[in-house]
Structure formats: structure tokens, C-alpha cells
């Protein structure tokens, strides 16, 4: 099962992805250890409100990062499915 981190505040997206079979966890981008925690996920979905979502401009995150701003839950799911590393 694909592990997805969803930024706090994206509850409809979190619910949708969970219903679609993803293992979804919420994260708070304001927490100091966000970058460390996010490396345990296959993908990270952010609100787009904060372009520096992990508090470090050059944070090394091995997960795919998707900016959900302006996207529907279905759009986000499509991006997850297109990502080769998610297969």
C-alpha cells in the first residue's frame, strides 16, 4: 500500500485518498521534524500556501511532492498514479 503524507488542512483530500486505498497520514509543516518524518512516505501532498513547507529551502525529501493548490482530489490521485516511483 502506498504511504501518502497529506499536509494538515487537506481533510477532503485525505479522506478521498484513504477511500481509494492509500495509507494516508496527516502532517504539520510547522513541526520542526517534518522533513525527517516525510522521508518515510512515498508521496507528500502540500497545500501550496507555503512554498518552503519543511522550513528549509533545500530540504532533501526523497518522496514525490505534489502541490494540491487548485487541484481536485481526483487530480491529485491521477498525479500519484502517473508517478513511476509509486508503482
Secondary structure in CASP SS format (residue, H / E / C, confidence):
PFRMAT SS
TARGET T0000
AUTHOR 0000-0000-0000
METHOD secondary structure of the structure
MODEL  1
X C 1.00
X C 1.00
X E 1.00
X E 1.00
X E 1.00
X E 1.00
X E 1.00
X C 1.00
X C 1.00
X C 1.00
X H 1.00
X H 1.00
X H 1.00
X H 1.00
X H 1.00
X H 1.00
X H 1.00
X H 1.00
X H 1.00
X C 1.00
X C 1.00
X C 1.00
X E 1.00
X E 1.00
X E 1.00
X E 1.00
X E 1.00
X C 1.00
X C 1.00
X C 1.00
X C 1.00
X C 1.00
X C 1.00
X H 1.00
X H 1.00
X H 1.00
X H 1.00
X H 1.00
X C 1.00
X C 1.00
X C 1.00
X C 1.00
X E 1.00
X E 1.00
X E 1.00
X E 1.00
X C 1.00
X C 1.00
X C 1.00
X C 1.00
X C 1.00
X C 1.00
X C 1.00
X C 1.00
X C 1.00
X C 1.00
X C 1.00
X C 1.00
X C 1.00
X C 1.00
X C 1.00
X C 1.00
X C 1.00
X E 1.00
X E 1.00
X E 1.00
X E 1.00
X C 1.00
X C 1.00
X C 1.00
X C 1.00
X C 1.00
X H 1.00
X H 1.00
X H 1.00
X H 1.00
X H 1.00
X H 1.00
X H 1.00
X H 1.00
X H 1.00
X H 1.00
X C 1.00
X H 1.00
X H 1.00
X H 1.00
X C 1.00
END
